[in-house]
Amino acid sequence: MRVFRINFLNQGKVYEVYAKRVQQGELYGFVELQELLFEDSSSVLVDPSTERLRSEFKGVSRTIIPIHAVIRIDEVEKEGQGKIHDLGDKSNVTMFPTALYSPGRDTDK
């Protein structure tokens, strides 16, 4: 069985998830993840970030991520524990530049 580890940025945090299928999305510039894998939660120690990740993706059959948010995709031997990491000052990961102008309503009229 092929297993992929995907690291991507989401709202200032680095998400690490495992999936059976990774492919180019139907929308240009997006990566599609299907069949997300989560380790069995029967262990005594429970990582809060893993549980948050599990609840965030509960019921999701596929997720589509913008290509510029993807940090890395690895094919690995077996699934691991998904995590959410904070971006700290010592991190070597930098957020992709965003638009300086965000369109909104024109309040002058």
N, C-alpha and C positions, 0 to 999 in steps of 0.2 A: 504494500500500500504506500502510495506517495503521500508525503506530508510536507506542508510548507509552513515556515515561520515568517510572518509578515510584521514588520515594524512600520508604523505610520504615525504622523502627527494628527492630533485632533484636539482642538480647543486648548492649545498650549501644553498638552501632555503627549507622551509617547505611548502608544498602544502596541502591545505585542500579542498577536493572536496566531492561532494555528488553524489551518484549513486543508481540506483534501483537494480542493480545486481552486486554482488561480488562473485567470485569463483576462485578456483585454476585454473591457466592457463594450457593450453595444454603443455607448456614447463615446465619442472620440475624446481621448485624454483621461479616461477613467480605467481603473483596475477593478475587476469583479471577483469577489471572494465568495465561494459556496462551500457548504458543508463544514461550518466552523466546528472545531474540536475543543472540548474542555475536559481536563482531567477529572477523574472520579473524585467527588467531594466527600468520600467516606473517611478521609484521614482525620485525625484528632485536631491537628493544627489547620486553621483556615486563614488564608491570606485575605484581608479585606479588599485589596485591589483586584484579586481574582474573582471574588464574589460580586464585586461591582461590575466587572467585565461580563460575568455570566448573566447577571440580571439585565444589563444594558442590551445584550444581544439575544435575550430570551425570545424565542419565537421567530427569529430572523432566519430566513432560508438563504438569502444572499445579501451581501452588502456591496455597495459600489463606492469606491474611494477615488478622489482626484489623484492623478498620477504625481502631481507636485507635492502631495502629502506623504507619499511613500518614501521611506528612508531605505529600506532593504527588504528583499525577499530571498529566503534561503530554502532549499530543499533539504530536509533533515531526516535522520534515521527514524525518529519516533516523536510523537507529540510531547510537548512539555507543558508547563504551567503558564497560562496567559497572564499578563500583568499590565498594569498602567503605571508608568513612571512619570514623575514630575520633571520638568526641564529645570535643572538647577544652574547656578552661575558657573559651575565647573563642567557643564555639559559641552560636548563638541558638536551638538546638533543645533542648527540655527533655523528659525522659522523662515519659510519662504516669504519674500516680500509681498505685501498686499497693497492694494490701491490706496493712494493717499486721499483720494476723493471717493466718498461713498454716496451714490445717488440717493437723493431724498426729495421730499416735497419742496417746492419753491414757496417760501413763506412771504416773499415780497409782493405778491399779487393780491 
